[in-house]
Amino acid sequence: MKKRIQRHVRVARYVFYRETLIDYREHFWTFVGSFIGIGLIGFINSEHFSAFDNLFLIGSFGASSVLVYGLINSPLAQPRNLIGGHLICALVGVSVHRLIPGELWLSSALAVSLSIVLMQATKTLHPPGGATALIANIGSEKIRNLGFLYVFNPVLSGVIILLLVALVFNNITSRRSYPRNKDWYKLWKRKYRQK
């Protein structure tokens, strides 16, 4: 029995830690990229908005940073997913909130659920996008009052900043390469494939 438990512990350790154990140099670049990305969004926020407003920096950007700086080879971290996922979810979140403004539980559940399905259908699945849709419904009054402006600022502008920083810091060494599909921006190609 003791050997079985030890074996299960070894297997669990391999399964749980195999994906997260990266070369220490990777940890450095992950830190620098995420620090610069989130820091830049926060700096722009502090220069253009009062600290109380804090509209430019939303919680889902933290989760996106984990993907685009820490798990750069994940299909969920690719630019198409980062941009498309957040934009779709922001549009859905604002639309649902506009349609069902009085029932927070219903609008929140519907926004997140519709967002997931639309991201799946468009092959832009990005888990932090669900939080973007949710924030459009449960965020502060100032965020909810932005309406469809929420899609452009803070969502689109913040995502573009995260992507630009990721393109720089995830390609700064020969050991890191982002995005996996170097033709991700060629939307005009009919046979777009995400590698």
Wavefront OBJ file of the C-alpha trace (Angstrom):
o trace
v 0.000 0.000 0.000
v 2.812 2.390 0.906
v 4.546 1.746 -2.442
v 1.308 2.480 -4.309
v 0.942 5.790 -2.499
v 4.564 6.701 -3.224
v 4.042 5.830 -6.878
v 0.912 7.997 -7.039
v 2.816 10.859 -5.423
v 5.604 10.521 -8.024
v 3.077 10.465 -10.861
v 1.212 13.456 -9.424
v 4.467 15.353 -8.973
v 5.349 14.666 -12.600
v 1.926 15.645 -13.904
v 1.584 18.811 -11.815
v 5.141 20.066 -11.958
v 6.249 18.947 -15.420
v 4.427 21.831 -17.124
v 5.534 24.479 -14.642
v 9.187 23.579 -14.170
v 10.930 25.775 -16.691
v 14.541 26.790 -16.988
v 15.323 29.612 -14.533
v 16.228 31.862 -17.442
v 12.632 31.443 -18.614
v 11.403 32.636 -15.209
v 13.462 35.785 -15.637
v 11.967 36.647 -19.035
v 8.480 35.735 -17.840
v 8.895 38.169 -14.951
v 10.326 40.960 -17.093
v 7.658 40.619 -19.792
v 4.716 40.505 -17.401
v 6.150 43.317 -15.275
v 6.626 45.579 -18.301
v 3.223 44.662 -19.817
v 1.121 45.202 -16.709
v 3.334 48.065 -15.553
v 2.902 49.898 -18.847
v -0.881 49.559 -18.707
v -0.864 50.746 -15.076
v 1.464 53.649 -15.881
v -0.739 54.839 -18.733
v -3.711 54.476 -16.395
v -2.041 56.561 -13.688
v -1.113 59.291 -16.173
v -4.548 59.637 -17.760
v -6.967 58.660 -15.004
v -7.098 59.326 -11.309
v -6.075 56.417 -9.110
v -9.687 56.017 -8.029
v -11.008 55.510 -11.568
v -8.585 52.699 -12.492
v -10.486 51.918 -15.684
v -7.540 50.968 -17.860
v -6.290 48.068 -15.747
v -8.756 45.175 -15.465
v -8.282 41.888 -13.631
v -8.414 39.658 -16.692
v -5.140 41.182 -17.920
v -3.352 39.502 -15.012
v -4.575 36.106 -16.155
v -3.665 36.922 -19.763
v -0.161 37.767 -18.592
v 0.208 34.287 -17.125
v -0.524 32.843 -20.543
v 1.293 35.228 -22.893
v 4.448 35.530 -20.779
v 4.517 32.245 -18.855
v 2.973 29.663 -21.208
v 3.984 31.189 -24.509
v 3.606 27.967 -26.513
v 0.072 27.291 -25.330
v -2.563 27.556 -28.061
v -4.567 29.682 -25.603
v -1.757 32.258 -25.431
v -1.414 32.943 -29.143
v -2.191 36.439 -30.508
v -5.371 35.350 -32.290
v -6.687 33.963 -29.007
v -5.479 36.898 -26.916
v -7.018 39.579 -29.111
v -10.049 37.697 -30.406
v -10.948 36.168 -27.059
v -10.910 39.460 -25.182
v -12.737 41.402 -27.898
v -15.484 38.813 -28.341
v -15.972 38.545 -24.599
v -16.036 42.312 -24.117
v -18.655 42.688 -26.864
v -20.759 39.881 -25.435
v -20.394 41.156 -21.862
v -21.492 44.685 -22.723
v -24.314 43.498 -25.001
v -25.759 41.137 -22.417
v -25.504 43.782 -19.707
v -27.384 46.204 -21.960
v -30.095 43.622 -22.665
v -30.504 42.432 -19.060
v -29.358 45.297 -16.817
v -31.432 44.487 -13.757
v -30.598 40.841 -13.146
v -26.905 40.641 -12.329
v -26.864 36.881 -11.777
v -28.538 36.221 -15.122
v -26.520 38.708 -17.161
v -23.245 37.482 -15.651
v -23.977 33.807 -16.270
v -25.266 34.448 -19.776
v -22.323 36.699 -20.710
v -19.703 34.181 -19.615
v -21.498 31.203 -21.172
v -22.107 32.916 -24.517
v -18.508 34.149 -24.535
v -17.130 30.657 -24.103
v -19.259 29.268 -26.917
v -18.380 32.130 -29.272
v -14.672 31.792 -28.511
v -14.912 28.069 -29.229
v -16.793 28.691 -32.480
v -14.276 31.291 -33.663
v -11.235 29.329 -32.435
v -10.171 32.202 -30.200
v -10.469 30.478 -26.824
v -8.645 32.549 -24.206
v -9.759 31.767 -20.615
v -9.191 35.297 -19.239
v -11.758 36.456 -21.786
v -14.457 34.979 -19.566
v -13.368 37.387 -16.852
v -13.507 40.247 -19.346
v -17.161 39.408 -20.063
v -17.868 39.108 -16.353
v -16.196 42.436 -15.540
v -18.487 44.142 -18.082
v -21.388 43.009 -15.871
v -20.048 43.145 -12.319
v -17.378 45.843 -12.651
v -17.637 49.229 -11.027
v -20.332 51.636 -12.107
v -17.768 53.557 -14.139
v -16.867 50.426 -16.104
v -20.514 49.551 -16.720
v -21.224 53.122 -17.797
v -18.551 52.903 -20.498
v -20.896 50.769 -22.567
v -19.326 49.672 -25.841
v -16.383 51.991 -25.222
v -15.277 49.259 -22.777
v -14.424 47.100 -25.810
v -11.911 49.663 -27.086
v -10.625 51.087 -23.845
v -9.585 49.334 -21.620
v -9.907 45.970 -23.421
v -8.475 46.482 -26.919
v -5.868 49.022 -25.885
v -4.700 46.862 -22.976
v -4.561 43.701 -25.081
v -2.502 45.483 -27.746
v -0.015 46.608 -25.089
v 0.244 43.057 -23.693
v 0.766 41.671 -27.203
v 3.435 44.192 -28.209
v 5.382 43.572 -25.018
v 5.016 39.794 -25.519
v 6.334 40.055 -29.079
v 9.434 41.824 -27.793
v 10.220 39.922 -24.595
v 9.161 36.465 -25.759
v 11.542 36.672 -28.719
v 14.465 38.324 -26.973
v 16.439 35.081 -26.646
v 16.823 32.159 -29.020
v 15.185 29.870 -26.449
v 11.844 31.699 -26.605
v 9.682 32.037 -29.681
v 6.321 33.771 -29.762
v 3.916 33.372 -31.434
v 4.004 29.760 -32.525
v 2.412 30.632 -35.854
v 4.433 33.477 -37.333
v 1.635 34.155 -39.870
v -1.018 34.753 -37.198
v -1.814 38.220 -38.487
v -2.588 37.073 -42.056
v -6.338 36.967 -41.635
v -6.870 37.365 -45.371
v -5.564 33.854 -46.052
v -8.435 31.429 -46.507
v -6.572 28.461 -45.126
v -5.503 30.009 -41.835
v -4.235 27.309 -39.537
v -3.125 27.747 -36.010
v -0.051 25.637 -35.511
l 1 2 3 4 5 6 7 8 9 10 11 12 13 14 15 16 17 18 19 20 21 22 23 24 25 26 27 28 29 30 31 32 33 34 35 36 37 38 39 40 41 42 43 44 45 46 47 48 49 50 51 52 53 54 55 56 57 58 59 60 61 62 63 64 65 66 67 68 69 70 71 72 73 74 75 76 77 78 79 80 81 82 83 84 85 86 87 88 89 90 91 92 93 94 95 96 97 98 99 100 101 102 103 104 105 106 107 108 109 110 111 112 113 114 115 116 117 118 119 120 121 122 123 124 125 126 127 128 129 130 131 132 133 134 135 136 137 138 139 140 141 142 143 144 145 146 147 148 149 150 151 152 153 154 155 156 157 158 159 160 161 162 163 164 165 166 167 168 169 170 171 172 173 174 175 176 177 178 179 180 181 182 183 184 185 186 187 188 189 190 191 192 193 194 195
